Amino acid sequence: MKSIITALTFAALSFIGCTKGGTLERINGDQYTITSAASSKQLVPAIDTTSTGTFTGFYDEQSNILTFTITWADLWRTSKDTITSVNFYGPASVTANGVLVRSLPFVSMNNESKVNLGLAGLNGFRMSEKKDFLAGAYYFTINTKKYPNGIIRGQLAVKKQ
């Protein structure tokens, strides 16, 4: 009896898992590439480190999903530190500080590395935030235990595809 139930369960799952296939269709919303070159010199006020980073992402306006990769180098030289979060601020120009819009808790003890992250669903941008974000008035920071307000900052450049 167990073997019959197992066989029927396997057959049902196999049937459910099968699809006819087809082509993937692109969502019809506007698409954007998001980039940034970050450094400690862009913080307001700036701090004196050689820390740098990059932000490379893709934003789909209709689905309100931002996916991105952040790389960093030389975040600390002498005493070890720990990354605690990646934060998004705005609206702000490159010479001003904005208000915290999103904080993504993230822990890493790597001096040089990269991470793939995303904003979607409830963490996606609200309608009131999209305008400033798409205008390039947002920036990101990588925050550490030693530098809770950011060790690097990069203004996000937005380019419609």
Residue, then its C-alpha position, 0 to 999 in steps of 0.5 A: m500500500k505504501s508503494i502505491i501511495t508513494a508512486l501516486t504522490f510521485a506521479a502527481l508531483s511530476f505532473i505538477g512540476c511539468t510545464k509546456g515551456g514558452t518564452l519569457e516576456r519582459i514586463n512593460g514598465d520602464q527599466y533603469t540601470i543604477t550605478s555609483a562609485a563610492s568613497s569615504k571622501q563623499l561622506v558629509p562630512a568626509i572621513d580620511t580613509t582609502s575605502t572605496g566601493t561600487f554599486t551596479g543595479f537594475y530597477d524595473e519601475q512597474s514591478n518596483i524591484l531594485t536588484f544590485t551588487i555592491t563591491w567594496a575594497d580597503l574598508w579597514r587597514t589596521s583594526k578589523d571592523t564589521i559591516t552592519s548594514v547598507n543604507f539608502y538616503g534621500p533626497a539629497s545632492v552630493t554635498a548634503n545629507g538626506v534622511l534614511v529611506r531604507s536600511l538593509p541589515f548585512v553582516s560581513m567581516n571581509n575587508e574586500s568583497k561583494v554582495n548581491l542584494g535587492l529591494a522589492g515588495l514591502n521594501g520597494f520604493r513608495m510612490s512618493e520616493k520613486k520620483d527622487f530616486l529616479a532623479g538621482a537624488y538618492y545615495f547609499t552608504i556601507n555602515t560598520k561598527k566603527y563607522p555607524n553613519g557610513i564608511i563609504r558613500g555613493q550617489l546613485a546615477v540613474k539611466k533609463q534604458 
